[in-house]
């Protein structure tokens, strides 16, 4: 193959996202070939000592979403298999470091990249013993999480648990500035170069800045201090990612790196900066495979976030869709918060938008703190009630769902938890099935 021949870039992404589409479209626009590695078209065979990956590609851009999957090791192992066969951007070992926030923190600290103090303990007694190191307020996080889910503020006397659901959790120093609206900055780095950056501001009634949670954004590319640029580059290099969104926050003592995200989204970044990282990732992949690109064309393409349907999108198979799991009118569930887990009974209500939990139960498991206040209208009432909402992990039939649940006094009701459509959309409800055989025959008042 001569350097002028087109190369084939594969994007490994089992989900459908604007980022995957944009990278594939950028490769095509730069004059090279693409394959979208998905369930419909991908296989690996070992025969007589030879290994064959289908479809055949020269390089892979890894866009596997691992932090919001129940079993990230499954997909990580799949990516690792491919990486042994084909040069891969964002190699699986580096992605493992990035998605596990404690692994990220230890890697950054070992490479002299400033990051907030953290403590993870494998038992709750040790974790609570460390609480005093972090002042009146601390951040409590699951080691693997996404879109701000699994992140809480906890007070000095709030008990915390070594695990939330089936994931380890840790304490982190709260980094903030006095009397300044809370914000952080995301810097997008590709191959050691800063592509663009944005400030992210927390929405009202919340302290987290994630765009997925309603945070607002502002262009920061031309406003970055030299210290931030240096920290962002060194953080991506320390975690050994080819491309990453590096999140930093400023305190009165300077800047700290919070996270290094291997699958950072493009939407908020493009909204703020009008720069798409996709062509820069495409350029890196093409050159890693020995191909050539026109740098001016890369800059031109960066001005548009092209997430139209790519040529490489596989044809959907016509096999019948899998039936969703069945959930009963009442179910035994496991609720998890910052201080522990409780097994309890819940009622399914397809008419309710949001899951609701009893106030006393929420306090018992450490659900919270309160994120915001929502107004909810009861079935027969013409007026809306104001209820606080909190993050909580709900275990149903072996599956776990991190949802934002409303909190209310359900002491006068038959069930302390009501499952809303935020959870029930994943199941088929069989109203004749009840976990509590001695349940009352008459349904409680519709909510």
C-alpha positions in Angstrom: 0.0 0.0 0.0 1.3 3.4 -0.9 0.8 6.4 1.4 -1.8 7.8 -1.1 -4.0 4.7 -0.9 -7.1 5.0 1.2 -7.1 3.2 4.6 -10.1 1.7 6.3 -11.0 3.1 9.7 -13.2 1.1 12.0 -15.2 2.8 14.8 -16.0 0.4 17.6 -19.3 1.5 19.0 -22.2 -0.8 19.9 -24.5 2.2 20.6 -25.7 4.9 18.2 -24.4 8.3 19.0 -23.7 11.6 17.2 -20.0 11.2 18.1 -19.6 7.9 16.3 -21.5 9.1 13.3 -19.4 12.3 13.2 -16.1 10.4 13.3 -17.2 8.0 10.5 -18.5 10.9 8.4 -15.2 12.8 8.9 -13.1 9.8 7.7 -15.2 9.6 4.5 -15.0 13.3 3.9 -11.2 13.0 4.2 -11.2 10.5 1.4 -10.8 7.2 3.3 -13.0 4.2 3.9 -15.0 3.3 7.0 -16.5 0.4 8.9 -18.8 0.7 11.9 -18.1 -2.3 14.2 -21.4 -3.3 15.6 -23.4 -6.3 16.6 -24.9 -6.6 13.1 -21.6 -7.1 11.3 -18.7 -7.9 13.6 -17.0 -11.3 14.3 -13.6 -12.7 15.3 -12.5 -16.2 14.2 -9.5 -18.3 15.2 -8.9 -21.1 12.7 -5.7 -23.2 12.4 -3.7 -20.6 14.3 -4.9 -17.7 12.2 -7.1 -14.9 13.5 -9.6 -13.0 11.3 -11.6 -9.9 12.3 -14.6 -9.1 10.1 -15.1 -6.6 8.8 -11.4 -6.0 7.9 -10.1 -2.6 9.1 -6.6 -1.0 9.3 -7.2 0.9 12.5 -9.9 1.2 15.2 -11.2 4.2 17.0 -12.5 2.9 20.3 -15.8 4.5 21.2 -17.2 1.8 23.5 -19.3 3.2 26.3 -18.3 1.3 29.5 -19.1 3.6 32.4 -22.9 3.2 32.1 -23.0 -0.5 31.4 -23.8 -3.1 34.1 -20.9 -5.3 33.2 -18.1 -3.1 31.7 -15.6 -6.0 31.8 -17.6 -7.7 29.0 -17.2 -4.9 26.5 -13.7 -4.0 27.7 -12.6 -7.6 27.0 -14.2 -7.4 23.5 -12.3 -4.2 22.8 -9.1 -5.8 24.1 -9.5 -8.6 21.7 -9.7 -6.3 18.7 -6.8 -4.2 20.0 -4.6 -7.3 19.8 -5.3 -7.5 16.1 -5.5 -3.9 14.9 -3.9 -0.6 16.0 -6.4 1.0 18.3 -6.9 4.6 19.4 -7.7 4.7 23.1 -6.5 1.3 23.9 -8.5 -0.8 26.4 -6.0 -0.7 29.2 -6.0 3.1 29.1 -9.8 3.2 28.9 -9.9 1.0 32.0 -7.8 3.5 33.9 -10.0 6.4 32.7 -13.4 5.0 33.5 -12.4 3.9 37.0 -12.1 7.3 38.8 -9.9 5.9 41.6 -7.5 4.4 39.0 -7.5 7.8 37.2 -6.7 9.7 40.5 -3.8 7.4 41.4 -2.4 7.5 37.9 -2.6 11.4 37.8 -1.0 11.6 41.2 1.8 9.2 40.2 2.6 11.5 37.3 2.6 14.8 39.3 -0.7 15.9 37.8 -2.7 17.8 40.5 -5.9 16.1 41.5 -8.2 16.4 44.5 -7.5 14.2 47.6 -9.6 10.9 47.6 -10.1 7.9 49.8 -11.5 4.5 48.8 -11.9 1.8 51.4 -13.1 -1.7 50.8 -15.2 -1.6 54.0 -17.6 1.1 55.3 -15.9 1.4 58.7 -12.6 2.5 57.2 -14.3 4.9 54.7 -16.3 6.6 57.5 -13.1 6.8 59.6 -11.5 8.9 56.8 -14.5 11.3 56.5 -13.0 13.8 58.9 -10.1 14.6 56.5 -12.5 16.3 54.0 -14.1 19.1 56.0 -17.7 20.0 56.4 -18.7 18.9 52.9 -17.2 16.2 50.7 -17.9 14.6 47.4 -19.0 11.0 47.4 -18.8 9.1 44.1 -19.1 5.6 42.7 -15.8 4.6 41.2 -17.5 4.0 37.8 -20.3 6.4 36.8 -21.5 8.6 34.0 -23.4 11.9 33.3 -23.1 12.9 36.9 -25.0 9.9 38.1 -23.6 8.3 41.3 -22.3 11.6 42.6 -23.4 13.2 45.9 -22.4 15.9 48.3 -22.2 14.6 51.9 -22.0 16.4 55.2 -19.5 15.7 58.0 -21.9 13.5 59.9 -23.5 11.7 56.9 -22.6 8.0 57.0 -21.3 6.6 53.8 -21.0 3.0 52.4 -18.1 1.3 50.8 -20.4 0.4 47.9 -23.4 1.9 46.2 -25.3 -1.0 44.8 -22.6 -3.3 43.3 -20.0 -0.5 42.7 -17.3 0.7 45.0 -17.6 4.3 46.1 -15.1 6.8 47.5 -14.7 10.2 49.2 -13.2 13.1 47.3 -12.2 16.6 48.4 -14.7 19.2 47.4 -12.9 21.8 45.3 -14.6 25.1 45.0 -14.1 28.8 45.2 -15.8 31.2 47.7 -18.7 33.4 46.4 -18.2 32.3 42.8 -20.8 30.5 40.7 -19.7 26.8 40.5 -18.2 25.9 37.2 -15.5 23.6 35.7 -13.8 23.5 32.4 -13.6 20.6 29.9 -10.6 20.6 27.5 -10.7 18.3 24.5 -7.3 16.9 23.7 -6.4 14.8 20.6 -2.9 13.4 20.2 -1.5 15.9 22.7 -3.1 18.9 21.0 -5.9 21.0 22.5 -8.8 21.1 20.1 -11.2 23.3 22.0 -12.5 23.9 25.6 -15.6 25.0 27.3 -16.7 26.2 30.7 -19.6 24.2 32.2 -21.9 25.9 34.8 -24.1 24.1 37.2 -27.8 24.4 36.7 -30.1 26.0 39.3 -30.6 23.8 42.4 -27.6 21.6 41.6 -23.8 21.7 42.0 -22.8 19.3 39.2 -21.9 20.9 35.8 -22.7 18.0 33.5 -24.4 19.0 30.3 -26.6 15.9 30.6 -28.0 17.3 33.9 -28.9 20.6 32.4 -25.6 22.5 32.9 -24.9 25.5 30.6 -21.8 26.0 28.5 -19.5 28.8 27.3 -16.5 28.9 25.0 -13.2 28.8 26.9 -10.8 28.0 24.1 -9.2 31.4 23.9 -9.5 32.0 27.7 -7.5 29.0 29.0 -4.6 29.8 31.4 -1.3 28.2 30.4 -1.6 26.1 33.6 -4.8 24.5 32.5 -3.5 23.8 29.0 -0.4 22.1 30.5 -2.5 20.1 33.1 -4.9 18.9 30.4 -2.1 17.7 28.1 -0.3 16.0 30.9 -3.4 14.3 32.2 -4.3 12.8 28.8 -0.7 11.7 28.4 -0.5 10.2 31.9 -3.7 8.1 31.3 -2.3 7.3 27.8 -5.4 8.3 25.9 -5.2 9.3 22.2 -8.3 11.5 22.6 -10.1 12.6 25.8 -12.2 15.2 27.5 -10.2 16.4 30.5 -12.3 18.0 33.2 -10.6 20.6 35.5 -11.8 22.8 38.4 -10.4 25.9 40.0 -10.0 26.5 43.7 -8.5 29.4 45.6 -5.3 27.4 45.6 -5.1 26.7 41.8 -6.4 24.1 39.3 -7.1 20.4 39.8 -7.9 17.7 37.2 -11.1 15.9 38.1 -11.6 13.3 35.4 -10.2 12.2 32.0 -13.1 11.0 29.9 -12.3 8.6 26.9 -15.8 8.9 25.4 -16.5 12.6 26.1 -19.5 13.9 24.2 -19.3 16.5 21.4 -22.7 18.1 21.7 -22.0 20.6 24.5 -18.5 21.3 23.3 -19.7 22.1 19.8 -22.6 24.2 21.2 -20.0 26.3 23.1 -17.1 26.4 20.6 -18.5 25.5 17.2 -15.5 23.1 16.9 -16.0 19.4 16.3 -13.3 17.1 17.5 -14.4 14.4 15.0 -12.2 15.4 12.1 -9.1 15.6 14.4 -9.8 12.0 15.7 -10.4 10.9 12.1 -7.1 12.4 11.1 -5.2 10.7 13.9 -6.8 7.3 13.0 -6.0 7.6 9.3 -2.4 8.6 10.0 -1.9 5.8 12.6 -2.8 3.4 9.8 -0.3 5.0 7.3 -2.8 7.1 5.4 -2.6 10.8 4.5 -4.9 13.7 5.1 -5.2 17.3 4.1 -4.8 19.4 7.3 -6.7 22.4 5.8 -9.6 20.0 5.1 -9.5 18.8 8.7 -9.9 22.4 9.9 -12.7 23.1 7.4 -14.6 20.0 8.5 -14.2 20.9 12.2 -16.5 23.8 11.8 -19.5 21.4 11.3 -20.7 18.6 13.6 -21.9 16.2 10.9 -23.9 13.5 12.7 -26.0 12.4 9.7 -26.3 8.7 8.9 -22.9 7.5 7.8 -22.3 5.3 4.8 -20.9 2.6 7.1 -24.0 2.2 9.2 -24.8 -1.6 9.0 -28.2 -2.7 7.8 -30.4 -3.7 10.7 -31.3 -7.3 10.8 -34.9 -8.3 10.6 -34.9 -10.7 13.6 -37.7 -10.1 16.0 -36.9 -7.8 18.9 -36.2 -9.4 22.2 -39.1 -9.3 24.7 -38.3 -7.1 27.7 -38.1 -8.7 31.1 -41.4 -9.0 33.0 -42.0 -7.1 36.2 -45.0 -7.6 38.5 -47.6 -5.2 40.0 -45.5 -5.5 43.1 -41.8 -6.4 43.3 -39.1 -6.9 45.8 -36.4 -4.4 45.1 -33.1 -3.2 46.6 -32.6 0.6 47.2 -29.0 1.9 47.6 -27.8 5.3 48.7 -24.7 6.8 50.3 -25.1 5.0 53.7 -26.4 1.6 52.7 -28.9 -0.6 51.0 -32.4 -1.8 51.9 -34.6 -4.6 50.5 -38.3 -3.5 50.3 -41.5 -3.9 48.4 -42.4 -1.6 45.5 -45.5 -1.0 43.4 -45.4 -0.6 39.6 -47.3 2.4 38.3 -47.0 3.0 34.5 -48.9 6.3 35.0 -46.1 7.8 37.1 -43.3 9.5 35.3 -40.8 9.4 38.1 -40.0 6.8 40.8 -41.0 7.8 44.3 -39.6 6.7 47.7 -40.7 7.2 51.3 -39.0 10.0 53.2 -38.0 7.7 56.1 -36.6 5.1 53.7 -34.7 7.7 51.8 -33.1 8.9 55.0 -32.3 5.3 56.1 -30.3 4.5 53.0 -28.7 8.0 52.6 -30.5 8.9 49.4 -29.6 12.4 48.5 -28.7 15.1 49.0 -31.7 16.9 47.5 -30.9 17.9 43.9 -33.9 20.1 43.2 -37.6 20.5 43.8 -40.1 19.1 41.3 -43.9 19.7 41.1 -46.0 16.5 40.7 -49.7 16.3 40.1 -51.6 13.5 41.7 -54.2 11.6 39.7 -57.4 13.1 41.1 -55.9 16.4 42.4 -56.1 19.6 40.4 -53.1 21.1 42.2 -49.5 20.1 42.0 -47.4 19.2 45.0 -43.8 20.2 45.4 -41.4 17.3 46.2 -37.7 17.1 46.6 -35.8 14.8 44.2 -32.6 12.8 44.9 -30.4 10.3 43.2 -30.9 6.7 44.2 -29.9 3.3 42.8 -32.7 0.8 42.4 -32.1 -2.9 42.0 -34.8 -4.8 40.1 -34.5 -8.5 39.2 -30.7 -8.3 39.1 -30.6 -5.1 37.1 -29.6 -1.7 38.6 -31.0 1.7 37.6 -29.6 5.1 38.8 -32.6 7.4 38.7 -33.7 10.7 40.1 -36.5 9.8 42.5 -39.0 12.1 44.2 -39.2 11.9 48.0 -42.5 12.0 49.9 -44.2 10.7 53.1 -45.6 7.3 52.0 -46.3 6.1 55.5 -50.0 6.0 54.9 -49.6 4.0 51.7 -49.2 0.3 51.3 -45.8 0.4 49.6 -42.8 2.6 50.5 -41.6 2.7 46.9 -43.5 3.4 43.7 -41.7 2.5 40.4 -42.3 5.0 37.7 -41.7 4.9 33.9 -38.1 6.0 34.4 -37.6 2.3 35.4 -40.6 0.5 34.0 -39.7 1.6 30.4 -37.2 -1.2 30.6 -39.8 -3.9 31.4 -43.2 -5.3 30.6 -45.6 -5.0 33.5 -47.8 -8.0 34.4 -50.4 -6.6 36.8 -51.5 -10.1 37.8 -48.1 -10.9 39.2 -47.5 -9.9 42.8 -44.5 -10.6 45.0 -46.6 -10.0 48.2 -49.2 -12.7 48.1 -51.1 -11.2 51.1 -51.4 -7.8 49.4 -54.7 -6.0 49.6 -57.1 -6.8 46.7 -58.0 -3.2 46.2 -55.2 -1.0 44.5 -54.2 2.0 46.5 -55.1 5.4 45.2 -53.6 6.1 41.8 -50.6 8.5 41.9 
